[in-house]
Amino acid sequence: MILILSLQSYFLSRCHAYAIRTKFIYVCTTCGHRLGRHSKSLNTAKKACPFCQGKFELEPATSDSNTSDKSTPMNKFAQFVKENYRSCRTPGTNHGDAMKLLSQKFAEAKLSTI
Ligand SMILES: [Zn+2]
């Protein structure tokens, strides 16, 4: 159990590097282990999680799946997050809270500029 947990945290910490460098992320539906791929090359029917033999699923892409709306509040928001994430991610604030705060701030900033 301890071994599994430490392996998970090892790979969870590594997944951030994947998230930055690769376009597609496959996530184990059972244990959450993540695999990064530069293309949709992973055969999810055949490839099993090395830790729990679970199935991989392609994590929904943040922008690519949204082809109908390319001009993009999402990119502006991503930019906003990039610029303001550090100031919102204070000790004691987790990623989810920081993102909530950022989306609030983004909405306010948007209102004030219109
Ligand atoms: Zn797994």
Boltz pocket constraint, residues with backbone or C-beta under 6 A from the ligand:
constraints:
  - pocket:
      binder: B
      contacts: [[A, 28], [A, 29], [A, 30], [A, 31], [A, 32], [A, 33], [A, 49], [A, 50], [A, 51], [A, 52], [A, 53], [A, 54]]
      max_distance: 6.0
